[in-house]
Amino acid sequence: MVPRVPVLLIIAVFVFVGLLWWMISQANREASRIDHVWQRAADELNGDYTERETGFFASEPRKIDVELEGRDITVDHYSVSSGNSTTYYTRVRASCEAPSDLKLRVFKTDGFSGLARAVGFQDVPVGDPEFDENYIIKASDPELAPWWINQHVRDAIVGADVGYRYKLERGVVTTERAGLEDDPDGIVAAVQATAAFANGKRRLLNAWNLLARDFDGEATSVPAGWVRVDGQHEGVPFSIEIEDVRDYHFTVIEARITTSTGKAEPFALSKEGHLFGSTMPRVEPPPFDTGGYKLYGLDVSKVAGLVDDADLSMLKKLDAAKLRVDEDRVTIMLYGVVTKKRPLHAAIALAARLASGARHGPYR
């Protein structure tokens, strides 16, 4: 005799199957809705959308690939499981030519802001009161952080204000938020903010581009660095870059001494001894009034004829950190990141004049 299956068990099985079918249907409908949202965002960004792939052993998330502001940007998502719960994250990534040692984190203030401001890298204000109040900025380099997180970057971050956190490390910008983004406008705004963050050199690049035009030169982004200007002043080739010396930043103007000019007698005038870093001995007392600068050189008699009162006056007016003359180049170091044309023009003229030997005749 075949045992009879209890009616309640049959009902329970039907209910379970029905509930499972409903849950799968709901999940598929939600997945289709998210697919539609991401496809719309990809279309708005003129990007390529790749549907998610699911399998028994592995799965691939949905993805958007787009090029914006010269950057290849990828939008995808991932999940983190802990116990019985799973948290989804939306992620946007872009590579950029950031200084190799620059690390930045930007995120919105919340209930844990006091703790967040106390740990990790230094909490840095960028000089925008409203942004500084609403966002926490952590930086490995507090002096240069405001240059990277400039007005364009801040506006883009505020425009994507739906809980995204921004990180720059090892030349990669990663933008993340908890949850699976289900708004096409949110995805577009996050991509735009990521592109802006990856182009943090924009402020300096724009300023030095204007300078370069005055010398028929060019300003270019430096891989793993900042910006470089190359140009010519009265036939003397020169360059400008940002250099980091013992945690201090300098705008460095370098003019090349051409073969037709000959070689110069090496010497240096430095405000601070630690900026010198050379085997040349310090000349004490100096044979002429150095205006408070420390003098270093090998042949004192020749040095006195290479720099005059006008040179020293300009050096002090620029508040230059150092003037150094080598056999093949002249280098002027200005404190900080300088973007104003007037001091840069003056420093370029001084470096080029010393490199050409125009005032003193050809070098040896």
DALINRA-V989390 format. One line per field, one symbol per residue. ss: DSSP state (H for helix, E for strand, L for the rest). burial: # if it has 24 or more other ideal C-beta (glycine too) atoms within 12 Angstrom, else .. Layout:
ss: ???
burial: ???
This chain:
ss: LLLLLLHHHHHHHHHHHHHHHHHHHHHHHHHHHHHHHHHHHHHHLLLEEELLELLLLLLELLEEEEEELLEEEEEEEEEEEELLEEEEEEEEEEELLLLLLLLEEEEELLLLHHHHHHLLLEELLLLLHHHHHHEEEEELLHHHHHHHLLHHHHHHHHHLLLLLEEEEELLEEEEEEEELLLLHHHHHHHHHHHHHHHLLLHHHHHHHHHHHHLLLLEEEELLLLLEEEEEEELLEEEEEEEEEELLEEEEEEEEELLLLLLLLLLEEEELLHHHLLLLLLELLLLLLLLLLLEEEELLHHHHLLLLLHHHHHHHHHLLEEEEEELLLEEEEEEELLLLLHHHHHHHHHHHHHHHHLLLLLLLL
burial: .................................##.###.##..#.#.#..#........######.##.########..........###########..#######............#.##.#....#...########.#######.###.###.###.######.#######..#####.####################.###.##..#.#.#.##..#########..#########...###########..#..########...##...#..#..#...##.#####.....#..##...##.##..#.#######..###########...###############..#..#.
